[in-house]
Amino acid sequence: MGNLVTVSPWAAISFAARRSKQPSHVAVAYIGQRGDALLPLVADSRLVVDASLSSVRGVITHPGALLKLRKLGVRIFSSPLLHAKVFAFDSVGFVGSTNASTRSRDHLSEAVVRVKDVPTLADIRNYVDGLAVDELTKSDLEWLRKQYSPPSFSVPEVSDKGHRRLLMQIMKADQQGYSGHQVQPPSGAWAELFNLNIRTTRLPTLKLRNADTGSVIARRVVKHTLVMTLDIPEAVPGALLEMQEVGKNRYDYRVVTPTDRDFKKLDREVKRTPNPLRRSGRRWIIT
């Protein structure tokens, strides 16, 4: 059983965080500039947030606050499009509407359910563990901090899409290499979305999140004689690859096959959208 907290829910959450002796499990969509003060988590706690590029550039997640928490030993994970707010401390948990921001604390009408039963606390921890698949390093957060620019106006708390997006056809010629699931974005796509070209000396390893399953993989960009390739496990000829930039060397992706519901819509888009950078061969666009 639990009880509903509608008066100063952040006072209750922050108090529970400060009292905790063991690592906490928290998934909260957005972290404001003072979010580290609202969530004084102990070392080895797990914190899952939407630290995607769109949320950072939309100034609803503050990388500086995440860096402060990481300095204290908190493990930070990103889950784009996360909208949950759940907290599990030593012997108490909260489930509700509260983002970790002073706007939530001081201005919004929030409500959380406080729970103390062991099974529910275990469920919260398991839920957070299931989301904690894409851990952000200090370098990742410092890069995100450079993308953050405080606005001079109020910003709504919503994050519905990333920034630059690649949509391209997967061709039979892509089936090469050990895995047989290599894709070969054209040089224009490499330059526009990834800021890479065939002369780049040190090619990066990309963190790729499957937007359908949430699984995260690391794949190195591979240079061949004339092209560069990237291993996408689900890639099959005749399908479409859609990728969105969500962070430094981080991309959400999905492979859309002809039997998928939105294949026809995306296929029309890639065929009808003008692309002055395309020379020949496969169709692709950057939006």
Salt bridges, closest charged atoms under 4 A:
ASP106 OD1 - ARG105 NE 2.72
ASP129 OD1 - HIS25 NE2 3.23
ASP129 OD1 - ARG46 NH1 3.28
ASP134 OD1 - LYS207 NZ 3.68
ASP134 OD1 - ARG250 NH1 2.18
GLU135 OE1 - ARG75 NH2 2.77
ASP140 OD2 - ARG250 NH2 2.70
GLU157 OE2 - ARG103 NH1 3.71
ASP174 OD1 - ARG282 NH2 2.87
ASP231 OD2 - ARG219 NE 2.89
GLU242 OE2 - ARG165 NE 2.59
GLU242 OE1 - ARG254 NE 2.61
GLU245 OE2 - ARG164 NH2 3.18
ASP252 OD2 - ARG209 NH1 3.11
ASP262 OD2 - ARG254 NH2 2.80
ASP267 OD2 - LYS271 NZ 3.05
GLU269 OE2 - ARG165 NH1 2.90
